[in-house]
């Protein structure tokens, strides 16, 4: 079974930077789209950014200009670079992907386990 393997995250001071990585564990799956979500304590899960197979990206307004999402097709990896971090960015970050298994016509959706990002004021 395929998994989304997350790495990165941690704690940083306000204004600092962190990078999150999401890797698809099996190479026989095509990434159709990958999303990064986050969920702060007591809040609903929020969509942060996304990147499609054609490279088109999208960001929620409050991270535009600070976060950058990119993908490396050869490594089956999507990276979220987060800069000028603010305390309100503190949350558990999840990657979520629509993956197309080789030979299949319909994609499947998978979630990563989540990784904590903490930004201190």
C-alpha positions in Angstrom: 0.0 0.0 0.0 1.2 3.5 -0.8 2.0 5.9 2.0 2.7 9.6 2.2 5.9 10.1 4.1 6.2 13.5 5.8 9.4 15.0 7.1 10.5 18.4 8.3 8.7 20.8 10.7 9.7 21.6 14.2 10.0 24.8 16.2 11.2 28.2 15.0 11.1 31.8 16.1 8.8 34.3 14.5 10.2 35.3 11.1 12.1 32.1 10.7 11.8 29.4 8.0 10.9 25.7 7.8 10.6 23.2 5.1 8.1 20.3 4.9 8.5 17.4 2.6 5.9 14.8 1.4 7.1 11.8 -0.4 5.0 9.2 -2.1 6.4 5.8 -1.0 5.6 3.9 -4.2 6.9 5.0 -7.6 4.1 3.3 -9.6 1.7 6.1 -8.5 1.3 9.3 -10.5 0.8 12.4 -8.4 -2.3 14.2 -9.8 -2.5 16.8 -7.1 -1.0 17.3 -3.7 -2.4 19.5 -1.0 -0.9 20.8 2.2 -3.4 21.3 5.0 -2.9 22.5 8.5 -4.9 22.2 11.7 -4.4 24.4 14.8 -5.8 23.3 18.2 -9.5 24.0 18.3 -9.7 24.9 14.7 -10.8 23.3 11.5 -8.4 21.8 9.1 -7.4 24.5 6.6 -6.1 24.2 3.0 -2.7 25.9 2.8 -1.4 25.2 -0.7 -1.7 22.8 -3.6 0.2 21.8 -6.7 -1.1 19.9 -9.7 0.7 17.5 -12.0 1.0 20.3 -14.5 2.8 22.4 -12.0 -0.1 24.8 -11.3 0.0 26.0 -7.7 -2.5 27.6 -5.4 -2.2 29.2 -2.0 -4.5 30.4 0.7 -4.4 34.2 1.0 -2.6 34.3 4.4 0.4 32.4 3.2 0.9 34.0 -0.2 4.3 35.5 -0.6 5.6 33.5 2.4 5.1 29.9 1.4 6.3 28.1 -1.7 5.2 24.7 -2.9 7.2 22.7 -5.4 7.5 19.1 -6.7 10.2 16.8 -7.8 8.7 14.3 -10.1 11.8 12.1 -10.2 11.8 11.8 -6.4 8.0 11.6 -6.1 8.3 14.5 -3.6 6.5 17.7 -2.9 8.1 20.4 -0.7 6.5 23.3 1.2 9.0 26.0 2.0 7.6 28.3 4.7 9.2 31.6 5.3 8.6 34.7 7.5 6.7 32.4 9.8 4.2 33.8 12.3 2.8 32.4 15.5 -0.5 31.9 13.7 1.2 29.4 11.4 1.5 27.1 14.4 -0.4 23.9 13.5 -0.1 20.3 12.5 0.6 20.2 8.8 -0.7 17.3 6.7 -0.1 16.4 3.1 -3.0 15.0 1.1 -2.7 13.6 -2.4 -4.8 12.3 -5.2 -2.7 9.5 -6.7 -3.3 7.5 -9.8 -2.0 3.9 -9.7 -0.4 2.8 -12.9 -2.9 1.1 -15.1 -5.9 2.5 -13.2 -8.4 5.1 -14.4 -9.5 6.5 -11.1 -7.3 8.2 -8.6 -7.2 7.5 -4.9 -6.8 9.9 -2.0 -4.3 9.5 0.7 -3.3 11.4 3.9 0.1 11.8 5.5 0.4 11.4 9.3 1.0 15.1 10.0 3.9 17.0 11.3 4.0 19.7 14.0 5.1 23.3 13.2 5.5 25.6 16.1 6.3 29.3 15.7 7.2 31.2 18.9 6.6 34.9 19.2 
